[in-house]
Amino acid sequence: MTDSDLTGADAEVTADDVRDAVRLAAAALREGSGADWSGAAGSLEWDCWTTVEHLCNALFVYATQLTPDNPPLTGNVPFGATPRTPNGPATAISANRDAGPAGLLRVLESCGALLTATVRTAPPDLRAWHVYGVADAGGFAAMGVVETLVHGYDVAEGLGLAWSPPQDLCRRTLARLFPDVQGLDAQPWQALLWATGRTALPGRPRRTSWRWYGASDAQQVTAPAAE
């Protein structure tokens, strides 16, 4: 991805990026308010409603990791979380089903605003645990963005909607979290979908396993080159 080989400040993902990603995703998904949200979200086993709830929880967890005076470095803040549906993701918060898709998207926007605010106010030297690397606020911003972009894609596909986020946002998110995709000859959005196992690219089969690299500073993992 020759136009996305960014380093340093060029690869920074910010609070504004979280805000914009969530706003764009919510606006796109709002177009499907009258659709059936109980169908599968793209290639996922989860339905569209459950997938958005999972996204809400991801944004909530990333925000709360950054909020304590002594952020956890060996695990998550221990909120209770249980699956809401058989084989569904464990969630600490959920949306009132009676509020319909409009209420669900309101919960999404609220969780996105929470992460936006915590990233914006976090000290630059703050670090907190994530299974894919102890990260700074910019790392958690990038995690929130990639969750929003790819799960927005999953749900949009399930609802029969179009969803194509800004290429520059995809480019910087890839540069921050997916060093193994540097040098891939593809547009940033398609490269991000390939990096997260959503699609194949010419000469590159769809990934069956993947991860990102969120660690900051000297802890940053040097990942292998793209296959």
Secondary structure, DSSP 4 states (H G I P E B T S, - for coil): -GGG---GGGG---HHHHHHHHHHHHHHHHTTTTS-TTSB-TTSSSBHHHHHHHHHHHHHHHHHHHSSSS--SSS------EESSTTPPEES----GGGHHHHHHHHHHHHHHHHHHHHHHS-TT--B--TT--B-HHHHHHHHHHHHHHHHHHHHHHHT------HHHHHHHHHHH-GGGTT--S-HHHHHHHHTTS--BTTBPPPSS-------GGG---PPPP-
